[in-house]
Amino acid sequence: MRTQVAIVGSGPAGLLLGALLGKAGIDTVILERKSKDYVLSRIRAGVLEQGTVDMLAEVGVDARLHAEGLVHEGFAVGFANRRLRIDLKDLTGKAVTVYGQTEVTRDLMAAREAAGLTTVYEADHVALHGFDGASPRVTWTKDGRTHELACDFIAGCDGFHGVSRASVPVGKLRTFERVYPFGWLGILADVPPCSHELIYAGHDRGFALCSMRSKTRSRYYIQCGAEEDVAAWPDGRFWEELRARLDPEAASHVVTGPSIEKSIAPLRSFVAEPLRFGRLFLAGDAAHIVPPTGAKGLNLAASDVHYLAEAFREHYGAGSGDALDAYSARALARIWKAERFSWWMTSLLHRFSDQNTFDRRMQEAEFIYLEDSRAARTALAENYVGLPF
């Protein structure tokens, strides 16, 4: 087999890159280690920046998003039983759209299948070869046979634990990481959300987030120990703890019901530099991880894809490699800004095990500054809706 760009990973980053390149007439093959059903079973974030929405519209997969997505012109930040609304529309003129990452993946998959483009699922033992020279290739096994794909370039969009970043030679990659001493216990339930907009709440008992997937399906999170067992959190205990961390009005509107999914997600900040190694390019979670507090994960992957697709289009259209050479620096400039924002939101709203009374007062002072300063709220809003590509 031969293609122009081999894409490793069929999450939103890989699928969106494939869609953008396909629209430009650039041939791609996507290789995915897991099954299609497994990929669609992963529960992920659901807050889309306008730039991400625009990219989905560009590749023609926005019909269901606009029919079912919820446009939010604000969100709330809570602290010590007080709540402050951040008016995104007033402060920035922009909004965000709540639409689950699983649905984004489903829409992109359907569009790729309808276009007759190749995706290989359950590709085992994927290996990258020759990306430091002029003739890269990818090998894998499936149904007991070994397969090989020759290509011009490889796009590593296979996540934090994928083969792409792990294939970079030792000493060529620099990583920056912070692992947080807590996780998020999240549940999905078919109950109406307690608020029509998201609530990010900081409390003495720990962080809580009130989110949703639709007007009838809610997604709630609470901060918990990184090593806690989901089995120790029956639904009744979760609902009681959630209410305890919210302001009285929000708590009174929480509708309880049986969870249809429950899991604990660890939190980390991570960046790899650079993002190019010969003809291998990293994008999405293969390149960086952000804690979900700032709703940047999927959106940051989309901005990587924007820069990378633009570079491939310039290479194949104009014969110039300038954008490919600039990809890593351009993407990393935006990545580090998103990392800072996600770290700041996490630091503001969570309780840390080594936190003292001074640290807690600093969190309170930061919240009061947000209350008192339109400039501070504008900075928060600008980052939340997404900085320009």
Solvent accessible surface area in square Angstrom, and as a share of the most:
residue,aa,sasa,rsa
1,M,123,0.55
2,R,148,0.54
3,T,5,0.03
4,Q,56,0.25
5,V,0,0.00
6,A,0,0.00
7,I,0,0.00
8,V,5,0.03
9,G,5,0.05
10,S,0,0.00
11,G,13,0.12
12,P,17,0.11
13,A,11,0.08
14,G,0,0.00
15,L,4,0.02
16,L,7,0.03
17,L,0,0.00
18,G,0,0.00
19,A,23,0.18
20,L,5,0.03
21,L,0,0.00
22,G,30,0.29
23,K,131,0.56
24,A,49,0.38
25,G,67,0.65
26,I,10,0.05
27,D,68,0.35
28,T,3,0.02
29,V,7,0.04
30,I,0,0.00
31,L,1,0.01
32,E,13,0.06
33,R,142,0.52
34,K,60,0.26
35,S,36,0.23
36,K,70,0.30
37,D,111,0.57
38,Y,98,0.37
39,V,5,0.03
40,L,24,0.12
41,S,70,0.45
42,R,69,0.25
43,I,52,0.26
44,R,119,0.44
45,A,41,0.32
46,G,3,0.03
47,V,13,0.07
48,L,0,0.00
49,E,4,0.02
50,Q,72,0.32
51,G,25,0.24
52,T,3,0.02
53,V,5,0.03
54,D,76,0.39
55,M,8,0.04
56,L,4,0.02
57,A,42,0.33
58,E,77,0.35
59,V,26,0.15
60,G,57,0.55
61,V,14,0.08
62,D,31,0.16
63,A,83,0.65
64,R,73,0.27
65,L,1,0.01
66,H,113,0.50
67,A,85,0.66
68,E,89,0.40
69,G,14,0.14
70,L,31,0.15
71,V,101,0.58
72,H,10,0.05
73,E,79,0.36
74,G,0,0.00
75,F,3,0.01
76,A,7,0.06
77,V,0,0.00
78,G,5,0.05
79,F,6,0.02
80,A,51,0.39
81,N,82,0.42
82,R,88,0.32
83,R,89,0.32
84,L,28,0.14
85,R,112,0.41
86,I,0,0.00
87,D,45,0.23
88,L,0,0.00
89,K,95,0.40
90,D,82,0.42
91,L,20,0.10
92,T,35,0.20
93,G,47,0.45
94,K,88,0.37
95,A,13,0.10
96,V,4,0.02
97,T,10,0.06
98,V,1,0.00
99,Y,8,0.03
100,G,5,0.05
101,Q,29,0.13
102,T,20,0.12
103,E,47,0.21
104,V,4,0.02
105,T,5,0.03
106,R,102,0.37
107,D,20,0.10
108,L,4,0.02
109,M,4,0.02
110,A,58,0.45
111,A,35,0.27
112,R,14,0.05
113,E,96,0.43
114,A,95,0.73
115,A,68,0.52
116,G,65,0.62
117,L,60,0.30
118,T,60,0.35
119,T,33,0.19
120,V,22,0.13
121,Y,39,0.15
122,E,93,0.42
123,A,0,0.00
124,D,65,0.34
125,H,147,0.66
126,V,20,0.12
127,A,33,0.26
128,L,18,0.09
129,H,56,0.25
130,G,37,0.36
131,F,16,0.07
132,D,125,0.65
133,G,38,0.37
134,A,82,0.64
135,S,86,0.56
136,P,1,0.01
137,R,89,0.33
138,V,0,0.00
139,T,21,0.12
140,W,6,0.02
141,T,40,0.23
142,K,57,0.24
143,D,129,0.67
144,G,85,0.81
145,R,157,0.57
146,T,101,0.59
147,H,44,0.20
148,E,85,0.38
149,L,0,0.00
150,A,33,0.26
151,C,2,0.01
152,D,30,0.16
153,F,4,0.02
154,I,0,0.00
155,A,0,0.00
156,G,0,0.00
157,C,9,0.06
158,D,32,0.16
159,G,20,0.20
160,F,37,0.15
161,H,159,0.71
162,G,16,0.15
163,V,47,0.27
164,S,0,0.00
165,R,36,0.13
166,A,83,0.64
167,S,31,0.20
168,V,14,0.08
169,P,68,0.43
170,V,156,0.90
171,G,75,0.72
172,K,128,0.54
173,L,46,0.23
174,R,162,0.59
175,T,68,0.40
176,F,64,0.27
177,E,93,0.42
178,R,104,0.38
179,V,90,0.52
180,Y,4,0.01
181,P,70,0.44
182,F,5,0.02
183,G,0,0.00
184,W,5,0.02
185,L,0,0.00
186,G,1,0.01
187,I,0,0.00
188,L,10,0.05
189,A,0,0.00
190,D,84,0.44
191,V,10,0.06
192,P,65,0.41
193,P,31,0.20
194,C,14,0.08
195,S,22,0.14
196,H,148,0.66
197,E,15,0.07
198,L,5,0.03
199,I,1,0.01
200,Y,3,0.01
201,A,4,0.03
202,G,2,0.02
203,H,25,0.11
204,D,93,0.48
205,R,136,0.50
206,G,1,0.01
207,F,0,0.00
208,A,0,0.00
209,L,10,0.05
210,C,4,0.02
211,S,6,0.04
212,M,2,0.01
213,R,43,0.16
214,S,38,0.24
215,K,150,0.64
216,T,95,0.55
217,R,88,0.32
218,S,0,0.00
219,R,9,0.03
220,Y,0,0.00
221,Y,29,0.11
222,I,0,0.00
223,Q,18,0.08
224,C,10,0.06
225,G,28,0.27
226,A,42,0.33
227,E,167,0.75
228,E,69,0.31
229,D,89,0.46
230,V,48,0.27
231,A,84,0.65
232,A,51,0.40
233,W,11,0.04
234,P,79,0.50
235,D,38,0.20
236,G,51,0.49
237,R,109,0.40
238,F,0,0.00
239,W,12,0.04
240,E,128,0.57
241,E,21,0.10
242,L,0,0.00
243,R,99,0.36
244,A,43,0.33
245,R,17,0.06
246,L,5,0.03
247,D,16,0.08
248,P,97,0.61
249,E,108,0.48
250,A,2,0.01
251,A,17,0.13
252,S,85,0.55
253,H,100,0.45
254,V,6,0.03
255,V,68,0.39
256,T,59,0.34
257,G,17,0.16
258,P,110,0.69
259,S,31,0.20
260,I,89,0.45
261,E,46,0.21
262,K,48,0.20
263,S,42,0.27
264,I,36,0.18
265,A,46,0.36
266,P,99,0.62
267,L,2,0.01
268,R,62,0.23
269,S,16,0.10
270,F,9,0.04
271,V,1,0.01
272,A,0,0.00
273,E,44,0.20
274,P,55,0.35
275,L,0,0.00
276,R,67,0.25
277,F,21,0.09
278,G,38,0.36
279,R,69,0.25
280,L,0,0.00
281,F,0,0.00
282,L,0,0.00
283,A,0,0.00
284,G,1,0.01
285,D,61,0.32
286,A,0,0.00
287,A,0,0.00
288,H,2,0.01
289,I,31,0.16
290,V,14,0.08
291,P,1,0.00
292,P,51,0.32
293,T,0,0.00
294,G,0,0.00
295,A,11,0.09
296,K,8,0.03
297,G,26,0.25
298,L,17,0.09
299,N,2,0.01
300,L,2,0.01
301,A,8,0.06
302,A,2,0.02
303,S,1,0.01
304,D,0,0.00
305,V,0,0.00
306,H,44,0.20
307,Y,12,0.04
308,L,0,0.00
309,A,0,0.00
310,E,58,0.26
311,A,1,0.01
312,F,0,0.00
313,R,78,0.29
314,E,58,0.26
315,H,54,0.24
316,Y,64,0.24
317,G,70,0.67
318,A,81,0.63
319,G,65,0.63
320,S,30,0.20
321,G,30,0.29
322,D,103,0.53
323,A,12,0.09
324,L,4,0.02
325,D,100,0.52
326,A,39,0.31
327,Y,1,0.00
328,S,14,0.09
329,A,72,0.56
330,R,88,0.32
331,A,1,0.01
332,L,20,0.10
333,A,57,0.44
334,R,16,0.06
335,I,1,0.00
336,W,100,0.35
337,K,109,0.46
338,A,7,0.06
339,E,8,0.04
340,R,119,0.43
341,F,2,0.01
342,S,0,0.00
343,W,110,0.39
344,W,47,0.17
345,M,0,0.00
346,T,0,0.00
347,S,32,0.20
348,L,6,0.03
349,L,0,0.00
350,H,0,0.00
351,R,71,0.26
352,F,30,0.13
353,S,109,0.70
354,D,122,0.63
355,Q,32,0.14
356,N,90,0.46
357,T,117,0.68
358,F,132,0.55
359,D,53,0.28
360,R,36,0.13
361,R,163,0.60
362,M,95,0.43
363,Q,12,0.05
364,E,56,0.25
365,A,50,0.39
366,E,60,0.27
367,F,0,0.00
368,I,69,0.35
369,Y,121,0.46
370,L,3,0.01
371,E,60,0.27
372,D,111,0.57
373,S,19,0.12
374,R,126,0.46
375,A,73,0.57
376,A,13,0.10
377,R,49,0.18
378,T,32,0.19
379,A,51,0.40
380,L,5,0.02
381,A,0,0.00
382,E,82,0.37
383,N,20,0.10
384,Y,4,0.02
385,V,6,0.03
386,G,9,0.09
387,L,49,0.24
388,P,109,0.68
389,F,75,0.31
